[in-house]
Amino acid sequence: MGPTNLNPVTPVYPSQFTSPWRMKDGTEVTIRPVRAEDEPLMVKFHETLSDRTVYLRYFASLSLSSRTAHERLARICVSDYEHEMVLVAEYAEYRDRQTGELHILGVGRFSKLRADREAEIAVVVSDPYQHRGLGTELLRRLIHIARERKLCRIVAEMLRDNLAMQVIFRNLGFRLHLSGDSASVQAVLDL
Ligand SMILES: CC(C)(COP(=O)(O)OP(=O)(O)OC[C@H]1O[C@@H](n2cnc3c(N)ncnc32)[C@H](O)[C@@H]1OP(=O)(O)O)[C@@H](O)C(=O)NCCC(=O)NCCS
C-alpha cells in the first residue's frame, strides 16, 4: 500500500464573496475573505485601533504586541473558510507608495461553535473609518454567507455600554438580552 497523504487539502479561496462597496462618505473599498498574505496588513490595521475600540472588541486592554503576535494573526489569516469566515475591507484607492500595500479598514468574522450549525460573530472597524456604515456592511455580508452555509443561528456578545453595537445588531434583526452577570449583552439571530 502506498504512503497515506496526511497533508490537509488546501482550502479553495471563496472569491465569490469578494466585491466592491462604497462607504457613506464615498470611499470605495473591496470587501473580501482574508488571505494568508494579509498578515502584515493586519498588523497595520491593529496599529490604527484606539484603546477604547480594543476594549470594546476584546473586553480587555489587549496590547498591540499580543494582538499582532504571529501565532494569533496566522490563526486568523490562514483560514479554512469553513469553520471560520473572516472578511476584510480593503481600501481600494490608497496604496502605500513604498510598499505598494493596500490598507485594511475593517475586519468581521464568524466562527462556528461546537454546535456545528451555530456561529459567533464579531466585527471591528479602524477608528478613523467608523460611522460610515462599514461595520454594518461587514455583518450583513457575514450573515448572508452564514445563510448560504445553512447555519441555523448566529450569536454575539458585547459589553453593556457598547450602544453602537447594540443598535447595529437590533437593526440587523438580532434579539438582545442581558447576560447572567449583567455585564454584557448577548445578541441572537435565528437564520
Ligand atoms: C461597533 C463598530 C464595529 C461599528 O462599526 P461602524 O462602521 O462604526 O458602524 P456603522 O457606521 O455601520 O454604524 C451603523 C449605526 O450604528 C449606530 N451607531 C454608531 N455609532 C453609535 C454610537 N456611538 N451610539 C449609538 N449608536 C451608534 C447608528 O445607528 C449607526 O447608523 P447611522 O450612522 O445611520 O446613524 C465599530 O464602532 C467598532 O469597531 N467598535 C469597536 C469594536 C466593537 O465594539 N466591536 C463589536 C464587538 S461584537
The ligand as a Gaussian input file, in Angstrom:
#p B3LYP/6-31G(d) Opt

LIG

0 1
 C      -19.151000      48.791000      16.556000
 C      -18.441000      49.060000      15.243000
 C      -18.000000      47.744000      14.604000
 C      -19.445000      49.740000      14.309000
 O      -18.869000      49.940000      13.056000
 P      -19.157000      51.298000      12.243000
 O      -18.692000      51.073000      10.861000
 O      -18.616000      52.435000      13.013000
 O      -20.754000      51.343000      12.347000
 P      -21.806000      51.851000      11.280000
 O      -21.311000      53.062000      10.590000
 O      -22.179000      50.693000      10.452000
 O      -22.976000      52.258000      12.288000
 C      -24.258000      51.943000      12.000000
 C      -25.205000      52.501000      13.044000
 O      -24.790000      52.229000      14.367000
 C      -25.330000      53.259000      15.217000
 N      -24.242000      53.856000      15.951000
 C      -22.965000      54.021000      15.514000
 N      -22.231000      54.574000      16.498000
 C      -23.074000      54.760000      17.554000
 C      -22.927000      55.251000      18.875000
 N      -21.722000      55.683000      19.312000
 N      -24.001000      55.250000      19.695000
 C      -25.209000      54.802000      19.281000
 N      -25.398000      54.313000      18.026000
 C      -24.359000      54.293000      17.186000
 C      -26.009000      54.267000      14.336000
 O      -27.381000      53.944000      14.306000
 C      -25.368000      53.989000      13.004000
 O      -26.240000      54.305000      11.957000
 P      -26.259000      55.796000      11.368000
 O      -24.825000      56.108000      11.033000
 O      -27.147000      55.660000      10.191000
 O      -26.776000      56.645000      12.461000
 C      -17.223000      49.996000      15.428000
 O      -17.660000      51.156000      16.064000
 C      -16.119000      49.344000      16.212000
 O      -15.176000      48.784000      15.650000
 N      -16.237000      49.403000      17.568000
 C      -15.253000      48.798000      18.436000
 C      -15.254000      47.287000      18.370000
 C      -16.573000      46.691000      18.763000
 O      -17.317000      47.225000      19.562000
 N      -16.851000      45.524000      18.194000
 C      -18.032000      44.783000      18.483000
 C      -17.729000      43.523000      19.205000
 S      -19.039000      42.342000      18.939000

